Amino acid sequence: MRINATYMDRWQLIRTAQHLASLGTISATAGALKVHRATVLRHIDALEDELGVKLFQRHSRGYVPTEAGEDLKQVASATEDQFGQLFNRLRQRSQPLSGEFTITSLPPLVSAMMPIVKTFQERHPAVQLKYITSDKLFRLEFGEAHVAVRTGPKPDLPENVVIPFAEHRISMYAHADYLSGHGHPTGLNDLAGHRFVSFSELIPRVPIHKWILNHIKEQDIVLKSNDGNVIKQAVLDGMGIGFLFQLEAAQHPQLVELFPPAKEWEVKHWLVTHGDLHRSAKVQAFLEVVRSLDMLL
């Protein structure tokens, strides 16, 4: 593609005026730009002629920018800074990515995340991946993770960039041994008297939590935990009925899905990055992998 020479020439005139406004003399500007003094003068005259406005007041001690000149200096400086940042990002993309890269999610999402993790590692073998599964909310603003997969309501911290990621359904499961001893409920209205394992802190704004609060009696809950692994293991051990991600429960053939999942049991996941890191080469490379696998909503 051919670049329009007029725009390139005009940018050179603007850069000359920007340097003159900062340095104040023709000699200093010529030295900084590595051009002849006459070139600096020619650039300033050409730019003032094109704009039809005086950019400098000429004094015996040098050049002082007018209000228009000061305005041009500020805009040109900001533009040059943005070009510099762009060139750095493009230069980084041409270099192999390296160093650590930390991803976090809830434990049940491992099977959904591993194709992404595997593809990212194949494309960027010099990057050392750290994939942490935990119920903990890692603090992105303190650099505890580069990308966090958050589950539930859309995160609303203003300093974060939030991207819709995926939706998964939660369903109600029990071990075959539990059903042998306690019977198989015939529907959602046949749950009274059954034993349940549940989350220790139920938040009404979370749809699945709200459903439990409205439909499961407190006296029927035999175990509560803030750890999803504990809930899963309790269901696997036949302690009671519990809610699990379908994709996780499918790995355990001894678990029985009691009913088709209700629409309100569906949960959304979000890719969350801190605003300061979102444009970094590694985060953008990770998002490219997610897009290439068609896993964004």
Secondary structure per residue as TSV (DSSP state, phi and psi in degrees):
chain	resnum	aa	ss	phi	psi
A	1	M	-	360.0	134.3
A	2	R	-	-90.3	128.9
A	3	I	-	-83.7	134.1
A	4	N	-	-63.2	116.1
A	5	A	H	-63.3	-29.9
A	6	T	H	-60.0	-44.2
A	7	Y	H	-69.1	-37.8
A	8	M	H	-64.9	-42.9
A	9	D	H	-63.8	-41.1
A	10	R	H	-65.0	-39.7
A	11	W	H	-63.7	-35.7
A	12	Q	H	-65.0	-40.2
A	13	L	H	-62.7	-42.6
A	14	I	H	-64.9	-41.5
A	15	R	H	-63.2	-37.7
A	16	T	H	-63.3	-46.4
A	17	A	H	-63.3	-38.4
A	18	Q	H	-60.8	-46.4
A	19	H	H	-66.3	-39.1
A	20	L	H	-65.4	-39.3
A	21	A	H	-64.3	-31.2
A	22	S	H	-83.1	-39.9
A	23	L	H	-93.1	-30.9
A	24	G	-	88.7	-11.2
A	25	T	S	-135.6	154.0
A	26	I	H	-65.2	-41.3
A	27	S	H	-63.3	-46.0
A	28	A	H	-65.1	-38.5
A	29	T	H	-66.7	-43.6
A	30	A	H	-61.4	-40.6
A	31	G	H	-65.4	-41.6
A	32	A	H	-66.7	-36.9
A	33	L	H	-92.6	-5.6
A	34	K	T	58.2	48.0
A	35	V	-	-131.2	172.5
A	36	H	-	-78.3	153.7
A	37	R	H	-56.3	-38.6
A	38	A	H	-64.2	-31.5
A	39	T	H	-66.5	-40.4
A	40	V	H	-61.5	-48.5
A	41	L	H	-60.3	-42.6
A	42	R	H	-63.3	-40.6
A	43	H	H	-63.7	-43.4
A	44	I	H	-65.8	-44.9
A	45	D	H	-61.1	-42.7
A	46	A	H	-65.5	-39.8
A	47	L	H	-70.0	-42.6
A	48	E	H	-64.2	-37.4
A	49	D	H	-64.2	-43.0
A	50	E	H	-67.2	-40.0
A	51	L	H	-82.5	-23.3
A	52	G	T	70.9	30.1
A	53	V	S	-146.2	147.1
A	54	K	-	-78.1	127.7
A	55	L	-	-98.5	-20.8
A	56	F	E	-141.0	146.6
A	57	Q	E	-98.3	126.0
A	58	R	E	-91.3	125.4
A	59	H	E	-125.6	168.9
A	60	S	T	-64.2	-26.4
A	61	R	T	-95.7	-0.8
A	62	G	E	145.0	-153.3
A	63	Y	E	-119.0	131.1
A	64	V	E	-115.5	126.1
A	65	P	E	-67.4	138.5
A	66	T	-	-73.6	-177.7
A	67	E	H	-60.1	-40.4
A	68	A	H	-65.7	-39.8
A	69	G	H	-64.9	-38.7
A	70	E	H	-66.7	-39.2
A	71	D	H	-62.4	-45.3
A	72	L	H	-62.0	-40.7
A	73	K	H	-59.6	-46.0
A	74	Q	H	-65.4	-43.9
A	75	V	H	-67.4	-42.7
A	76	A	H	-65.4	-38.8
A	77	S	H	-64.4	-43.0
A	78	A	H	-64.1	-40.8
A	79	T	H	-64.8	-42.1
A	80	E	H	-64.9	-37.8
A	81	D	H	-62.8	-41.4
A	82	Q	H	-66.5	-39.3
A	83	F	H	-61.6	-41.6
A	84	G	H	-61.6	-43.4
A	85	Q	H	-64.2	-40.6
A	86	L	H	-62.8	-46.0
A	87	F	H	-61.6	-38.8
A	88	N	H	-63.3	-43.0
A	89	R	H	-63.8	-43.7
A	90	L	H	-65.2	-37.7
A	91	R	H	-65.2	-39.1
A	92	Q	H	-63.8	-36.5
A	93	R	H	-66.3	-27.1
A	94	S	T	-79.8	-11.4
A	95	Q	S	-101.8	146.8
A	96	P	-	-60.7	135.5
A	97	L	-	-70.5	145.8
A	98	S	-	-150.1	175.8
A	99	G	E	90.1	-174.8
A	100	E	E	-83.4	151.4
A	101	F	E	-144.1	120.5
A	102	T	E	-110.4	129.0
A	103	I	E	-121.4	142.6
A	104	T	E	-131.5	150.8
A	105	S	E	-160.7	172.7
A	106	L	-	-68.3	149.4
A	107	P	G	-55.6	-38.1
A	108	P	G	-64.2	-12.5
A	109	L	G	-91.6	4.9
A	110	V	H	-56.1	-48.3
A	111	S	H	-63.7	-31.2
A	112	A	H	-77.6	-31.1
A	113	M	H	-84.4	-27.2
A	114	M	H	-61.2	-37.5
A	115	P	H	-60.0	-35.1
A	116	I	H	-68.6	-47.6
A	117	V	H	-60.3	-44.4
A	118	K	H	-63.0	-46.6
A	119	T	H	-65.0	-40.5
A	120	F	H	-60.9	-44.4
A	121	Q	H	-66.1	-36.2
A	122	E	H	-66.3	-37.9
A	123	R	H	-77.8	-28.3
A	124	H	-	-132.4	70.8
A	125	P	T	-64.9	-19.0
A	126	A	T	-81.3	-8.6
A	127	V	E	-85.1	131.8
A	128	Q	E	-92.6	111.2
A	129	L	E	-84.5	141.6
A	130	K	E	-127.9	112.3
A	131	Y	E	-111.8	112.0
A	132	I	E	-109.0	126.0
A	133	T	E	-106.8	126.4
A	134	S	-	-166.2	155.6
A	135	D	S	-79.3	-10.2
A	136	K	S	-67.9	142.4
A	137	L	-	-89.0	104.4
A	138	F	-	-71.9	141.7
A	139	R	-	-87.0	101.4
A	140	L	G	-65.3	-32.2
A	141	E	G	-67.6	-18.1
A	142	F	G	-103.8	11.8
A	143	G	T	74.5	20.4
A	144	E	S	-72.3	-19.8
A	145	A	-	-157.2	152.8
A	146	H	S	-85.1	-42.2
A	147	V	E	-133.2	131.2
A	148	A	E	-119.7	134.4
A	149	V	E	-94.7	110.8
A	150	R	E	-101.0	141.9
A	151	T	E	-117.3	137.1
A	152	G	S	114.2	-147.7
A	153	P	S	-59.9	153.2
A	154	K	-	-61.5	125.6
A	155	P	-	-60.3	144.7
A	156	D	-	-125.1	17.4
A	157	L	-	-70.4	125.3
A	158	P	T	-66.0	-24.0
A	159	E	T	-81.5	-5.3
A	160	N	E	-99.4	153.5
A	161	V	E	-102.1	124.7
A	162	V	E	-117.8	126.0
A	163	I	E	-122.8	127.0
A	164	P	E	-58.5	130.4
A	165	F	E	-110.8	-64.1
A	166	A	E	-158.2	166.5
A	167	E	E	-126.2	137.0
A	168	H	E	-133.6	152.3
A	169	R	E	-98.6	142.5
A	170	I	E	-102.1	140.4
A	171	S	E	-133.7	171.0
A	172	M	E	-97.5	126.4
A	173	Y	E	-128.7	154.8
A	174	A	E	-145.5	153.1
A	175	H	E	-73.8	149.4
A	176	A	H	-57.6	-34.7
A	177	D	H	-66.9	-37.9
A	178	Y	H	-61.8	-44.8
A	179	L	H	-66.2	-32.5
A	180	S	H	-64.5	-35.9
A	181	G	H	-88.7	-25.7
A	182	H	H	-120.9	-3.8
A	183	G	-	87.3	159.0
A	184	H	-	-100.4	114.4
A	185	P	-	-59.5	141.1
A	186	T	-	-87.7	-13.5
A	187	G	S	-174.9	178.5
A	188	L	T	-66.0	-18.3
A	189	N	T	-90.6	4.7
A	190	D	S	-116.2	35.5
A	191	L	-	-100.0	-15.5
A	192	A	T	-58.0	135.4
A	193	G	T	88.5	-12.7
A	194	H	-	-79.5	160.4
A	195	R	-	-98.0	137.3
A	196	F	E	-128.6	148.9
A	197	V	E	-112.4	140.2
A	198	S	E	-146.9	173.8
A	199	F	E	-74.5	142.6
A	200	S	S	-73.0	-29.3
A	201	E	S	-121.4	111.1
A	202	L	-	-99.7	121.4
A	203	I	-	-106.1	116.1
A	204	P	T	-56.1	-28.5
A	205	R	T	-76.9	-11.6
A	206	V	S	-87.9	119.4
A	207	P	H	-52.8	-47.1
A	208	I	H	-66.9	-35.0
A	209	H	H	-65.5	-42.5
A	210	K	H	-61.5	-40.1
A	211	W	H	-63.5	-43.3
A	212	I	H	-61.8	-45.1
A	213	L	H	-59.5	-35.4
A	214	N	H	-85.9	-19.6
A	215	H	H	-123.8	-18.8
A	216	I	S	-108.7	127.1
A	217	K	-	-74.4	141.0
A	218	E	G	-56.9	-38.9
A	219	Q	G	-70.8	-14.6
A	220	D	G	-88.7	-5.9
A	221	I	E	-89.0	115.0
A	222	V	E	-95.3	-16.6
A	223	L	E	-150.9	134.4
A	224	K	E	-123.0	145.7
A	225	S	E	-154.9	149.5
A	226	N	S	-89.6	0.2
A	227	D	-	-109.3	117.9
A	228	G	H	-60.6	-30.2
A	229	N	H	-66.2	-36.3
A	230	V	H	-65.2	-43.9
A	231	I	H	-61.5	-45.8
A	232	K	H	-60.9	-46.2
A	233	Q	H	-64.6	-36.2
A	234	A	H	-63.7	-40.2
A	235	V	H	-66.1	-42.8
A	236	L	H	-62.9	-31.0
A	237	D	T	-86.0	2.9
A	238	G	T	78.6	19.8
A	239	M	S	-71.9	-28.1
A	240	G	-	173.7	-171.6
A	241	I	B	-88.7	142.5
A	242	G	E	-150.4	164.5
A	243	F	E	-93.8	130.6
A	244	L	E	-136.7	154.1
A	245	F	E	-62.7	136.9
A	246	Q	H	-57.5	-41.8
A	247	L	H	-65.6	-27.3
A	248	E	H	-82.8	-43.4
A	249	A	H	-64.7	-28.2
A	250	A	T	-62.5	-17.5
A	251	Q	T	-81.4	-3.0
A	252	H	-	-127.2	93.0
A	253	P	T	-63.3	-17.6
A	254	Q	T	-78.1	-8.8
A	255	L	E	-87.0	142.4
A	256	V	E	-115.5	125.5
A	257	E	E	-77.6	120.8
A	258	L	-	-75.0	-40.3
A	259	F	S	-145.4	160.5
A	260	P	-	-59.3	139.3
A	261	P	-	-66.6	139.2
A	262	A	-	-72.2	150.3
A	263	K	G	-58.1	-35.3
A	264	E	G	-72.1	-9.2
A	265	W	G	-85.8	-4.9
A	266	E	E	-70.7	137.8
A	267	V	E	-120.7	149.1
A	268	K	E	-106.1	150.2
A	269	H	E	-119.1	150.7
A	270	W	E	-133.3	136.6
A	271	L	E	-86.6	123.4
A	272	V	E	-122.4	129.2
A	273	T	E	-130.3	155.1
A	274	H	E	-77.2	144.2
A	275	G	T	-56.0	-33.2
A	276	D	T	-71.5	-22.7
A	277	L	T	-106.8	-10.4
A	278	H	T	-58.6	-38.7
A	279	R	T	-87.5	2.8
A	280	S	S	-66.1	155.9
A	281	A	H	-61.3	-40.6
A	282	K	H	-70.8	-41.2
A	283	V	H	-64.3	-42.9
A	284	Q	H	-65.8	-35.8
A	285	A	H	-65.1	-38.7
A	286	F	H	-64.2	-44.4
A	287	L	H	-65.1	-33.2
A	288	E	H	-63.1	-39.2
A	289	V	H	-64.0	-45.6
A	290	V	H	-60.2	-43.2
A	291	R	H	-65.3	-40.6
A	292	S	H	-65.1	-27.4
A	293	L	T	-89.7	3.6
A	294	D	T	55.6	48.9
A	295	M	-	-110.2	4.4
A	296	L	-	-90.8	147.4
A	297	L	-	-73.7	360.0
